[in-house]
Structures are given as C-alpha cells and as structure tokens.
Amino acid sequence: MAHNNDFFFQALSPAPLPLKGFAGLKASLEQTYGSIDTLRQTMLATADAMFGPGFVWLVSTRSDAGARSFTWKILTTYLAGTPYAEAGYRQQDKDMNVQNTVSSFGPASRFGKMESAMPPGAARVEPVLCVNTWEHVYLSDFGVGGKTEYLEKWWDSVNWGTVDGRVPATVKELWDRPAGYVR
C-alpha cells in the first residue's frame, strides 16, 4: 500500500508538465488508444466504476521475451493489490527437475528462468501511472458524490514528465522504429 500511494503521489504536480512535451509517449499512447482523450475517458471511467477502494494503473506489457513489442493496458487492483505479478508469488529457487543447465529454450534458459518466477497466467507489466480510488483520498475535498470531479482534477494534475521517466528503456527504443521491425 505504501508503494502504491508513493507511486500515485509522485506523478502529481501543482504545475504538471503537459503530455505534448513528450512526443514519443504521446504517439505511443495514441497508437494504442486512438487518442489521448480516449485514454483519459477509459481510465477515468474505469476508476469511477470501481466499487470499493483500490488503484487504476496504466501499464506497458511486453508481448514476448525479447521485448520487441508491447502494448499499453489499464489494470485495476483492489485494496492494496499490486500490479507486479511477482510480488505475491513464492517459488523454490532451484528446480530439481532440470538436468540440463545450458539451453536456449526451456526452464534452464534465461527466458525460462524469468518465466518460472511468474505465477501461472500472470503478465509482465511495468506501471507508469496510477490513480488512487480510496474514498479517503477525495471525500474531504469533493464530498460523497465527488469521485468523478476528483478524477477529473487528478488527470489535470498528472506530471507527464514523471510518467515518461517511468517508461522502460526497452519500450522507448521501440518508439523510433518502423512498424514490423524485429531485432
């Protein structure tokens, strides 16, 4: 919960840097959502529709081990839930079934070891932005029915410089490549 709140507050500013100053991030988000307004509406509607406290996250997610492609997604977590798939998963550090320690594929490979640290069905995500939907965040300033107004004010206070700084380098390097490029 402390991490979630810290992540939330770090992206807020009384004098936020606008998204238009971060052309790569803006173009990438527009490619996924069609427009920044669609992203805004989707994020705010998702947060407004959450019944109960939690967080709504904007995350990049890799589609393969080489990080040659990614997409943006909106993810919800309730209470103090985390977007990091590895956070709640425990696994024995040695796989006693693995006999081959040199391999390009399978559990002994670099990718296999990364994947073995993931809970079943999990996706690797890198959060770049979140909004807190806990009632105590907006209740005193916006009242019982003020969640929508709070969310609008939150969006207007997002410092896109902070968000851009959170984008993984492997994602940023893809912004300047032509469609269909493979390393």
N, C-alpha and C positions, 0 to 999 in steps of 0.2 A: 504494500500500500504506500509506503514511503517513497519507493521508486516511482510508482505511478503518479503520485502528486508532484514530485520533483520534476518529472518529465513534462507534466501538464504546465506547471508554472514557468519553467524555463523558456517555453515558446511564447509567453505573453509579454507584451511591452506596452507602455503608455504612448510610445512613438514607434510603432512597428515598421519594419522595412517591408515595402509592398512586394507582392509576388512578381510584378512586371520587371523588377530588377534582377530576376533570376530566370533568364530565358530558357535554360536547359530544363529546369524543374517545371516551369510553366508549360513548355511544349510537351514534356513527358506526361504530365497530368492531363493535358488536353487530349493527347493521343488516346489515353485510356478512357476518359470520361466524356469526351466530346467538347466540353467547355468547362471553365473553372466554375461557372455558375451551376452547372450540373453537379460537379463535385461538392460544392457548397451545399446545395439543396439536399443531396443524398446524405452527406454527413450530418447535417442539422436535423433532417427528418428521422434518421436512424437514432440519433441521440434523444430527440424529443419523444420518440415512440418507446424508448426503453422504459419498462415498468420496473422500477426499483433502481437502486444505486449501482454505478459501475463506470466504465470508461468506453469511449468510442475511439478507435485508433485508425490512423491512415498508415498503412504498411506497404513496403515493397516485398514481393515474394518472388523467389527465384524459381524458374521452371525446370532447371536442370543443374547437375553438379558443377558444370563449368561456369555457371552464372552468365551464360551467353544471352539469356533472355530473362525478362522479369515482367511483372505487371504490378499495378497498384491495386490494393484492396482495402475495403473498410471492414474492420473487425470489431466485434463487441466483446467485452469481458464484464462479468458481473462481480459485484463486491470488490475484493482486492485481487481479482484474477489477473493473470499476466498474459501478454501476447507471446511471450517466449516459450516455445514448445518444450525446451529442455529444462525449464525451471522446476517442474514438478515431477520429473522422471528420474528414477534411480535405476542403475544397472550395474551389474558386476563389471569391474574394469577389465577382466580377462575373459575371453570366450574360449572355454575349454574344448569346444568342438572344432576349433580352427586348427588345422595341422600345417597348412601352407602359410608361411609368413611373408612370402613375396608373391604379389599378384596384382594384376591390373584391374581385375573385377572381383566381386565377391566380398565377403566380410573382412578379408585381410587387406584390401585396398584402402587407399586414403579415403575415397568416397564411401566405401563400405563402413569404415570406422566412424565417419561423420554420421552416416545414416543410423548406425547402431546406437548412437546416443539419443536418437529421437524416439518419442513414444509412438506407438503404432498409429498411423493415419495422420500424423502431425505434418505441418508445413513449415519450412524455414521462412521466417518473416523478419524484417527489420523495421521497427516502428520509427516514424519520423514526426508524428503529430498525434496528440490525443486531447480529448475533452472529457472533463470530469462531469458525470451526471448525478453525483450525490446531491441530495436535497440541501444539505447544509452549505453547499457552495453558492447557491443562488437564492435561497429562501429569505435571508435577511435583507437583501438588496432588491429583489424582484417579487417577493410575495409568493403565495401559494400557487397562483396561476401564471407565474412569471418565467417558467422554464424556457419557453420559446424566445422571449426577449433576452434572457441571459445568453442563450446560444448564439443569437444574432450579434450581441455585443462581444462575445468570445471570438467569433470569426473575425470581427473588425480589429481585434487586438492581437491577432497572430503575427508574430515576427517571422516572416518567411526566410530571413537570413539564418535563423536558428534551424528552421526546418531543412533548408538547403544543406546546412552543415551536418545534418544527421543522415543524409542520403549516403549510402555506402559507395565507396570509390568504384566498385565493380559495376554499379548501376550507372554512375555518372559517365564512365568511359563508354558506355553504350549509346549515350545521347548523340554523340557526334558521328556515329557510324551509319552507313546507308542500310535501309531495310534489307533483311536477308543475309547480312554479313555474319560470317562464322569464323572464329579464330582458327 
